[in-house]
Amino acid sequence: MPTPTDLFTLADDLAGRLAIPAPVPEPWTSQCLATGAAGIALLHIERAHTGRATWHQAHTWIKHAVTADISASDVTGLYLGAPAAAFMLHTALSPDSPRYRNALAAIDRHVNAGAHRRITAAEARRRTGRRPAFREYDLFYGLTGIGAYLLRRDPGCNALGRILDYLVTLTWPLRGDDGTTLPGWWVDHDPNLKYSTEFAGGHANFGTAHGIAGPLMLLAQAMRQGITVEGHTEAIATILTWLDSWQQNGPAGPWWPEHITLPELRTGRTLQPAPARPSWCYGTPGLARACQLAAIATGDPGNQHSAEHALVACLNDPVQTARLTDPGLCHGWAGVYQTAWRAAHDAAGTGVRAALPSLADALARHAQSTPGRGAGLLQGEAGTALALTTAATEAAPTSGWDACLLIN
């Protein structure tokens, strides 16, 4: 098993490769949290907070992320544009320094205004009976992601309250074109935001990044902080009931499909034969963490035990973990480790914590042997280095960078 020194060395090596920002063909891509400078800056900000790097290094990446005009259009979200830049700057704040406070306050005005515009548009959409799209509600570009930032930055603000109200309505059923009752988060497109014959009639997505697990996490995180709106508890219960109804029980433990189509909804049976790759974004780790957070928020020890059992069974199943082939955050070992670490520190039992050493070992091995998909946060070396840092320190990130995954 790797020692903390080994893990720090790996993280330092990855950070060293990302010391100097490279030119980008389109300046706006720097504002992308997933692949751009805004996400890579999170690594250097965390390292500056902990003394493993200088604030000059972090500032170099922060400045690179906002070189171009920051977009505050209605197609931005937590992972792009003004909300991404605001999240990045917020992780750099510290009680003993005025750094970035004025810049953040200026961006916040645009984030809040954009949130209100988008909530109003979503309310109008619902009144017409039309279905939403990922970009309306999801974690990456939708209202869930903006809510994740506001919960961390300004939990008492009116915009967050309206987002939570919106998420409550997202759990209200819709009627399909043929009269079928659909969950409120049913989308007409496929998981790739396209229209395909395989997904004729649309689908319901279970994942954290684009599906209903993301809204469940935000509702639960807000409730844990004492922030609730009318219908809040009922919305959580509706989502949990949906997840319970689609939970599958295989030889290695419980799992959920990644999504279901209209024919599957009608028959009540998923065509997915077995659990897919365990991951933060779509797999059992992200969904189990969402259910665990909801159980803790609502004071339900039975559901908490079930969620933690599903996670432990997944982490201990070599067939499932063999499907993890990269070290990244989104659907690789870094995301599984960071999610499991957060779950372990909330867990009622010891099973998740017992799995952490072997997960750290797998993360380290893959970080050494498998190149990341670029330098970025979600699939690249920055995210891998951040998870390695958590494994090395056995402590929550000082910057709170993993709030962008809603697992914190």
C-alpha positions in Angstrom: 0.0 0.0 0.0 1.3 3.5 -0.8 2.4 5.7 2.1 1.3 9.3 2.5 4.7 10.3 1.2 4.2 8.2 -1.9 0.8 9.7 -2.5 2.2 13.3 -2.0 5.0 12.5 -4.4 2.6 11.4 -7.1 0.4 14.5 -6.5 3.5 16.8 -6.6 4.6 15.2 -9.9 1.3 15.7 -11.5 1.1 19.3 -10.2 4.6 19.9 -11.5 3.4 19.0 -15.0 0.7 21.7 -14.7 3.0 24.5 -13.5 2.6 26.8 -16.5 -0.7 27.3 -18.4 -0.5 26.5 -22.1 -2.0 28.8 -24.7 -5.5 27.8 -25.7 -7.1 28.1 -29.2 -10.3 29.6 -27.9 -9.9 31.9 -24.8 -13.4 31.1 -23.5 -12.4 27.5 -23.0 -10.2 28.6 -20.1 -13.5 29.3 -18.2 -14.4 25.6 -18.3 -14.2 23.8 -15.0 -14.2 20.4 -16.6 -11.2 20.8 -18.9 -10.0 24.4 -18.8 -7.8 26.6 -16.6 -10.6 27.2 -14.1 -10.6 23.5 -13.1 -6.8 23.2 -13.1 -6.6 26.3 -10.9 -8.5 24.4 -8.2 -5.5 22.1 -7.8 -3.1 25.0 -7.4 -5.5 26.8 -5.0 -5.7 23.7 -2.8 -2.0 23.3 -2.8 -1.5 27.0 -1.9 -4.0 26.7 1.0 -2.0 23.8 2.4 1.5 25.2 1.8 2.6 22.8 -0.9 2.7 25.6 -3.5 2.7 29.4 -3.5 -0.2 31.7 -4.1 1.7 33.1 -7.0 1.4 29.7 -8.7 -2.3 29.6 -8.0 -2.8 33.2 -9.2 -1.1 32.4 -12.5 -3.8 29.8 -13.3 -6.6 32.0 -11.9 -5.5 34.9 -14.1 -5.3 32.5 -17.1 -8.9 31.3 -16.4 -10.3 34.8 -16.7 -8.2 36.2 -19.5 -11.2 36.5 -21.9 -14.4 38.2 -21.1 -16.3 36.0 -18.7 -19.6 34.8 -20.1 -22.7 35.3 -18.1 -25.1 34.0 -20.7 -27.9 31.6 -20.0 -25.9 28.7 -21.4 -23.3 28.9 -18.7 -23.3 26.9 -15.5 -21.2 25.6 -12.7 -18.8 24.1 -15.2 -18.6 27.0 -17.6 -18.5 30.8 -17.6 -19.4 33.1 -14.7 -20.6 30.4 -12.2 -17.4 28.4 -12.9 -15.2 31.5 -12.4 -17.1 32.4 -9.2 -16.7 28.8 -7.8 -12.9 29.0 -8.6 -12.5 32.3 -6.9 -14.5 31.2 -3.9 -12.2 28.3 -3.2 -9.3 30.8 -3.1 -10.9 32.9 -0.3 -9.5 32.7 3.2 -10.5 34.6 6.4 -7.2 36.3 6.8 -6.8 37.7 3.3 -8.9 40.1 1.1 -7.7 38.3 -2.1 -10.3 38.0 -4.9 -13.2 39.3 -2.7 -14.0 42.3 -4.9 -13.7 40.3 -8.1 -15.9 37.6 -6.7 -18.6 40.1 -5.6 -18.7 41.5 -9.1 -19.2 38.1 -10.7 -21.7 37.1 -8.1 -24.1 39.8 -9.4 -24.1 38.1 -12.8 -24.5 34.6 -11.3 -27.5 35.7 -9.3 -29.1 37.5 -12.1 -28.6 34.6 -14.4 -30.0 32.2 -11.9 -33.2 34.2 -11.6 -33.6 34.4 -15.4 -33.2 30.7 -15.8 -35.6 29.8 -12.9 -38.2 32.1 -14.5 -37.7 30.4 -17.9 -37.9 26.9 -16.2 -41.2 27.9 -14.5 -42.6 29.1 -17.9 -41.5 25.8 -19.5 -43.3 23.8 -16.9 -46.5 25.8 -17.3 -46.7 24.7 -20.9 -46.3 21.0 -20.0 -43.1 20.7 -21.9 -40.3 18.5 -20.6 -37.0 19.9 -19.4 -33.5 19.3 -20.9 -30.3 18.5 -19.0 -29.2 22.1 -19.4 -32.2 23.3 -17.4 -31.5 21.3 -14.2 -28.3 19.3 -14.2 -25.1 19.7 -12.2 -22.8 20.7 -15.0 -24.7 23.5 -16.7 -28.1 23.6 -15.1 -29.7 25.0 -12.0 -28.5 22.2 -9.7 -24.9 23.3 -10.4 -25.6 26.9 -9.8 -27.4 26.0 -6.6 -24.4 24.0 -5.5 -22.3 27.2 -5.8 -24.9 29.4 -4.0 -25.2 26.9 -1.2 -21.5 27.3 -0.5 -21.3 31.0 -1.2 -24.5 32.6 0.0 -26.9 29.9 1.4 -29.5 32.5 2.6 -29.9 34.2 -0.8 -33.2 34.4 -2.6 -31.8 32.7 -5.8 -31.0 29.5 -3.9 -34.4 29.4 -2.4 -36.0 29.7 -5.8 -33.7 26.9 -7.1 -34.8 24.6 -4.3 -38.4 25.5 -5.1 -37.7 24.6 -8.7 -36.2 21.3 -7.8 -39.3 20.5 -5.8 -41.4 21.1 -8.9 -39.0 19.0 -10.9 -40.2 15.9 -8.9 -43.8 16.5 -9.9 -44.9 14.1 -12.6 -45.4 15.0 -16.3 -47.7 13.5 -18.9 -46.2 11.9 -21.9 -47.5 12.4 -25.5 -49.3 9.0 -25.2 -50.7 9.7 -21.7 -47.9 7.8 -19.9 -47.0 9.3 -16.5 -43.4 10.5 -16.6 -41.1 11.7 -13.8 -40.7 15.5 -13.8 -37.0 15.2 -14.9 -37.8 13.2 -18.0 -36.0 14.6 -21.0 -36.8 14.2 -24.7 -33.2 13.9 -25.8 -30.7 11.0 -25.3 -27.8 11.1 -22.8 -25.6 12.9 -25.4 -28.2 15.7 -25.9 -29.1 14.4 -29.3 -32.3 12.8 -30.7 -31.9 9.2 -31.6 -34.1 6.2 -32.5 -32.7 4.3 -29.5 -34.1 7.0 -27.2 -37.3 7.7 -29.1 -39.6 9.3 -26.5 -36.6 10.5 -24.4 -35.3 9.0 -21.1 -34.9 9.4 -17.4 -31.3 9.7 -16.3 -30.1 8.4 -12.9 -26.6 9.9 -12.8 -25.0 12.6 -10.7 -23.7 14.7 -13.5 -26.9 14.9 -15.6 -29.5 12.9 -13.8 -31.7 13.0 -10.8 -28.9 12.1 -8.3 -27.6 15.6 -8.7 -30.8 17.4 -7.6 -31.2 14.8 -4.8 -27.7 15.7 -3.5 -28.4 19.4 -3.5 -31.8 19.0 -1.8 -30.1 16.8 0.9 -27.1 19.1 1.3 -29.3 22.1 1.8 -31.5 20.3 4.3 -28.4 19.3 6.3 -27.6 23.0 6.6 -31.1 23.8 7.8 -32.2 25.3 4.5 -35.6 24.0 3.3 -38.5 25.1 1.2 -42.1 24.0 1.0 -42.3 20.4 -0.3 -38.6 19.8 0.3 -39.0 16.6 2.3 -41.6 15.3 -0.1 -39.4 15.9 -3.1 -36.5 13.9 -1.5 -39.0 11.1 -0.7 -40.3 11.1 -4.3 -36.7 10.7 -5.7 -35.8 8.0 -3.2 -39.0 6.1 -4.0 -38.1 6.3 -7.7 -34.6 5.0 -7.0 -35.9 2.2 -4.8 -38.3 1.2 -7.5 -35.5 0.8 -10.1 -32.8 -0.6 -7.8 -31.6 -3.9 -9.0 -30.2 -6.7 -6.8 -27.4 -8.6 -8.3 -25.1 -11.3 -6.9 -22.6 -8.6 -5.8 -25.2 -6.3 -4.3 -27.6 -3.5 -5.3 -27.1 -1.3 -8.3 -29.1 1.1 -10.5 -29.4 1.5 -14.3 -27.7 4.5 -15.8 -31.0 5.6 -17.5 -34.3 4.2 -18.7 -36.2 4.7 -21.9 -39.9 4.9 -22.6 -40.3 1.2 -23.3 -38.5 0.3 -20.1 -40.7 2.7 -18.1 -43.8 1.1 -19.5 -42.7 -2.4 -18.6 -41.1 -1.4 -15.3 -37.9 -3.4 -16.3 -34.5 -2.1 -17.3 -32.7 -3.7 -20.2 -29.3 -3.0 -18.6 -28.2 -6.5 -17.7 -25.6 -5.6 -15.0 -24.1 -2.7 -13.1 -22.0 -0.5 -15.4 -18.7 1.1 -14.6 -18.6 2.2 -10.9 -18.1 6.0 -11.0 -19.0 9.3 -9.5 -20.9 10.5 -12.6 -23.2 7.5 -13.4 -22.4 4.5 -11.3 -23.2 3.1 -7.9 -20.7 5.3 -5.9 -22.3 8.5 -6.9 -25.9 7.2 -6.5 -25.2 5.6 -3.2 -23.6 8.8 -1.9 -26.7 10.7 -3.0 -29.0 8.2 -1.1 -26.7 8.3 1.9 -26.8 12.2 2.0 -30.6 12.1 1.7 -30.9 9.5 4.5 -28.7 11.6 6.8 -30.7 14.8 6.0 -34.0 13.2 6.7 -32.9 11.2 9.7 -33.5 7.8 8.2 -31.0 5.2 9.6 -32.5 2.4 7.6 -32.0 4.1 4.2 -28.5 5.2 5.3 -27.6 1.6 6.0 -29.0 0.5 2.7 -27.0 3.2 0.8 -23.8 2.4 2.6 -24.3 -1.3 2.0 -24.7 -0.7 -1.8 -21.5 1.4 -1.8 -19.5 -1.2 0.1 -20.7 -4.1 -2.0 -19.7 -2.2 -5.2 -16.3 -1.2 -3.9 -15.6 -4.8 -2.9 -16.7 -6.3 -6.2 -13.6 -7.0 -8.4 -15.8 -7.5 -11.4 -17.2 -3.9 -11.1 -13.9 -2.3 -10.1 -12.1 -4.0 -13.1 -14.2 -1.7 -15.3 -12.4 1.3 -14.0 -9.6 2.0 -16.5 -8.5 5.6 -15.9 -7.4 7.6 -12.9 -9.8 10.6 -13.5 -12.5 12.2 -11.4 -15.6 11.8 -13.6 -15.6 8.1 -14.2 -12.3 6.9 -12.9 -10.4 6.0 -9.7 -10.1 9.6 -8.4 -13.8 10.1 -8.4 -14.5 6.8 -6.8 -11.9 7.5 -4.1 -13.1 11.1 -3.4 -16.7 10.0 -3.2 -15.9 7.0 -1.0 -13.8 9.2 1.3 -16.7 11.6 1.8 -19.1 8.8 2.3 -16.8 7.1 4.8 -16.6 10.2 7.0 -20.4 10.3 7.3 -21.0 6.6 7.5 -22.7 4.8 10.4 -20.7 1.7 9.8 -17.0 1.0 9.1 -17.3 -0.8 5.7 -16.6 2.2 3.5 -13.7 3.4 5.5 -12.2 -0.1 5.4 -12.2 0.0 1.6 -10.2 3.3 1.4 -6.7 1.9 1.6 -7.2 -0.5 -1.3 -8.9 2.4 -3.3 -5.9 4.6 -2.6 -3.6 1.9 -3.8 -5.6 1.5 -7.1 -5.7 5.2 -7.6 -1.9 5.5 -7.1 -1.2 2.6 -9.5 -3.4 4.0 -12.2 -2.1 7.5 -11.7 1.4 6.1 -12.4 0.5 3.8 -15.3 -2.4 5.4 -17.1 -2.1 8.9 -18.6 -5.0 11.2 -17.8 -7.1 12.6 -20.5 -5.4 15.9 -20.7 -4.6 18.3 -17.9 -8.1 19.2 -16.7 -10.2 18.6 -13.6 -12.8 16.0 -14.5 -10.9 13.5 -16.7 -7.3 14.9 -16.5 -4.3 15.1 -14.2 -5.6 18.0 -12.0 -8.5 15.9 -10.7 -6.3 12.9 -10.1 -3.8 15.0 -8.2 -6.5 16.5 -6.0 -7.9 13.0 -5.0 -4.3 11.8 -4.3 -3.9 14.8 -2.0 -7.1 13.8 -0.1 -5.7 10.2 0.2 -2.3 11.5 1.4 -3.7 13.9 4.0 -6.7 11.9 5.1 -8.4 15.3 5.5 -11.2 17.2 3.7 -9.9 19.6 1.1 -9.1 23.0 2.6 -10.5 24.8 -0.4 -13.7 22.7 -0.6 -13.0 22.0 -4.3 -15.1 18.8 -4.3 -18.3 20.9 -3.7 -18.4 21.0 -7.5 -19.1 17.2 -7.3 -21.8 17.8 -4.6 -20.3 14.9 -2.6 -19.0 17.1 0.2 
